[in-house]
Amino acid sequence: MPQTLKAIYRSGTFILQTACNLPEGVEVQLFVQSPQVTPPQITDITARKTFLGLLVERMQQNPIPHNAPQFTRDMLHERS
């Protein structure tokens, strides 16, 4: 059964940030999920301008409501 564990990669080692209940010596498979956002691979300047223009237009059509709740720092970070 798949299990999600959080870890930090430091000096060639994955340091777990969540509790783990795996038997000693068990083999695992890691799927790396990076929090970094990568820009779209659009090399044509005209296509890039078109894409960014559509993106801004879409954002302007869906503004954040004035009565939207204000998130605190603690609310934005997952706690286990």
Backbone as CSV, one residue per row, in Angstrom:
resi,resn,N_x,N_y,N_z,CA_x,CA_y,CA_z,C_x,C_y,C_z
1,MET,0.841,-1.170,0.000,0.000,0.000,0.000,0.891,1.238,0.000
2,PRO,0.681,2.178,-0.945,1.527,3.365,-1.005,1.423,4.208,0.268
3,GLN,2.552,4.770,0.638,2.624,5.605,1.830,3.422,6.853,1.472
4,THR,2.938,8.025,1.857,3.641,9.267,1.570,4.455,9.685,2.786
5,LEU,5.734,9.886,2.560,6.645,10.336,3.612,7.332,11.602,3.135
6,LYS,7.555,12.534,4.016,8.291,13.745,3.666,9.726,13.604,4.132
7,ALA,10.643,14.079,3.286,12.058,14.007,3.617,12.781,15.203,3.029
8,ILE,13.928,15.505,3.601,14.807,16.549,3.091,16.097,15.872,2.653
9,TYR,16.569,16.226,1.460,17.807,15.660,0.948,18.966,16.544,1.391
10,ARG,19.885,15.962,2.154,21.006,16.729,2.691,22.254,15.849,2.704
11,SER,23.315,16.321,2.083,24.608,15.621,2.062,24.483,14.176,1.592
12,GLY,23.686,13.963,0.549,23.560,12.633,-0.033,22.632,11.688,0.707
13,THR,21.882,12.197,1.687,21.001,11.350,2.495,19.614,11.975,2.578
14,PHE,18.588,11.133,2.521,17.224,11.599,2.718,16.912,11.533,4.216
15,ILE,16.591,12.671,4.809,16.284,12.740,6.232,14.775,12.860,6.364
16,LEU,14.151,11.832,6.943,12.699,11.812,7.056,12.191,12.918,7.968
17,GLN,11.070,13.515,7.561,10.421,14.559,8.342,9.102,14.053,8.936
18,THR,8.691,12.853,8.545,7.467,12.249,9.069,7.812,10.873,9.632
19,ALA,6.964,10.399,10.531,7.196,9.084,11.126,7.101,7.991,10.064
20,CYS,7.876,6.955,10.246,7.932,5.859,9.279,7.809,4.532,10.017
21,ASN,6.928,3.670,9.533,6.717,2.377,10.175,7.034,1.257,9.184
22,LEU,8.231,1.298,8.606,8.650,0.292,7.633,9.620,-0.690,8.288
23,PRO,9.573,-1.941,7.879,10.525,-2.906,8.439,11.951,-2.604,7.981
24,GLU,12.904,-2.931,8.816,14.323,-2.717,8.519,14.702,-3.460,7.242
25,GLY,15.410,-2.772,6.352,15.911,-3.393,5.137,14.930,-3.425,3.980
26,VAL,13.735,-2.865,4.144,12.752,-2.886,3.072,13.204,-1.945,1.951
27,GLU,12.964,-2.355,0.711,13.319,-1.527,-0.437,12.161,-0.586,-0.737
28,VAL,12.474,0.673,-1.005,11.454,1.674,-1.316,11.773,2.310,-2.664
29,GLN,10.770,2.964,-3.229,10.943,3.682,-4.484,10.589,5.137,-4.203
30,LEU,11.490,6.059,-4.552,11.277,7.478,-4.277,10.768,8.199,-5.514
31,PHE,9.774,9.061,-5.321,9.279,9.941,-6.370,9.546,11.360,-5.887
32,VAL,10.423,12.073,-6.557,10.808,13.404,-6.123,9.795,14.415,-6.642
33,GLN,9.244,15.206,-5.723,8.310,16.259,-6.069,8.927,17.564,-5.625
34,SER,9.362,18.360,-6.580,10.042,19.604,-6.263,9.039,20.742,-6.093
35,PRO,9.230,21.587,-5.101,8.334,22.722,-4.918,8.621,23.872,-5.884
36,GLN,9.677,23.756,-6.663,10.045,24.833,-7.571,9.133,24.832,-8.796
37,VAL,8.813,26.004,-9.263,8.004,26.145,-10.459,8.946,26.416,-11.623
38,THR,8.801,25.654,-12.680,9.647,25.856,-13.851,8.859,26.599,-14.925
39,PRO,9.497,27.516,-15.607,8.795,28.277,-16.638,8.457,27.384,-17.833
40,PRO,7.435,27.731,-18.585,7.101,26.936,-19.764,8.243,26.997,-20.775
41,GLN,8.413,25.936,-21.496,9.500,25.863,-22.463,9.066,26.456,-23.805
42,ILE,8.719,27.728,-23.786,8.321,28.423,-25.013,9.503,29.297,-25.430
43,THR,10.082,28.957,-26.559,11.271,29.688,-27.001,10.926,30.814,-27.972
44,ASP,9.810,30.692,-28.674,9.397,31.726,-29.618,8.872,32.936,-28.840
45,ILE,9.444,34.103,-29.080,9.090,35.316,-28.335,7.615,35.677,-28.522
46,THR,7.103,35.582,-29.735,5.698,35.913,-29.993,4.777,34.956,-29.255
47,ALA,5.080,33.660,-29.277,4.265,32.664,-28.577,4.321,32.899,-27.067
48,ARG,5.487,33.282,-26.557,5.635,33.546,-25.126,4.798,34.758,-24.714
49,LYS,4.846,35.839,-25.521,4.049,37.034,-25.222,2.554,36.697,-25.241
50,THR,2.137,35.900,-26.209,0.735,35.490,-26.304,0.336,34.689,-25.074
51,PHE,1.170,33.733,-24.693,0.892,32.898,-23.521,0.771,33.745,-22.258
52,LEU,1.738,34.634,-22.037,1.725,35.470,-20.834,0.538,36.431,-20.837
53,GLY,0.187,36.959,-22.009,-0.975,37.834,-22.107,-2.259,37.108,-21.734
54,LEU,-2.420,35.875,-22.226,-3.594,35.069,-21.886,-3.616,34.708,-20.405
55,LEU,-2.451,34.447,-19.852,-2.354,34.117,-18.431,-2.796,35.303,-17.565
56,VAL,-2.299,36.496,-17.883,-2.670,37.693,-17.130,-4.162,37.968,-17.287
57,GLU,-4.673,37.822,-18.493,-6.108,38.042,-18.737,-6.958,37.091,-17.903
58,ARG,-6.543,35.830,-17.857,-7.288,34.830,-17.065,-7.245,35.166,-15.575
59,MET,-6.099,35.628,-15.097,-5.977,36.000,-13.688,-6.870,37.206,-13.376
60,GLN,-6.952,38.152,-14.303,-7.780,39.338,-14.089,-9.267,38.985,-14.114
61,GLN,-9.635,37.959,-14.838,-11.028,37.524,-14.895,-11.447,36.759,-13.641
62,ASN,-10.474,36.291,-12.860,-10.750,35.509,-11.656,-10.027,36.109,-10.456
63,PRO,-10.396,37.338,-10.064,-9.696,37.970,-8.934,-10.044,37.296,-7.610
64,ILE,-9.173,37.483,-6.648,-9.435,36.981,-5.301,-10.478,37.903,-4.670
65,PRO,-11.575,37.341,-4.164,-12.619,38.193,-3.573,-12.093,38.997,-2.386
66,HIS,-12.646,40.188,-2.188,-12.217,41.051,-1.091,-12.504,40.428,0.272
67,ASN,-13.531,39.585,0.338,-13.881,38.957,1.620,-13.248,37.573,1.788
68,ALA,-12.255,37.267,0.962,-11.567,35.974,1.076,-10.811,35.924,2.407
69,PRO,-10.744,34.748,3.051,-10.040,34.659,4.337,-8.546,34.937,4.176
70,GLN,-7.977,35.560,5.178,-6.539,35.822,5.195,-5.850,34.621,5.829
71,PHE,-4.911,34.028,5.123,-4.202,32.875,5.648,-3.009,33.320,6.491
72,THR,-2.813,32.646,7.606,-1.649,32.909,8.441,-0.502,32.036,7.962
73,ARG,0.676,32.300,8.427,1.848,31.502,8.052,1.646,30.035,8.446
74,ASP,1.107,29.809,9.642,0.874,28.436,10.117,-0.132,27.713,9.238
75,MET,-1.135,28.419,8.743,-2.139,27.789,7.897,-1.552,27.368,6.548
76,LEU,-0.512,28.056,6.090,0.079,27.757,4.795,1.077,26.604,4.842
77,HIS,1.475,26.176,6.028,2.425,25.078,6.171,1.715,23.841,6.696
78,GLU,1.976,22.717,6.054,1.356,21.474,6.473,1.918,21.045,7.818
79,ARG,1.062,20.537,8.633,1.457,19.993,9.942,1.036,18.534,9.986
80,SER,1.903,17.674,10.531,1.511,16.270,10.654,1.419,15.845,12.081
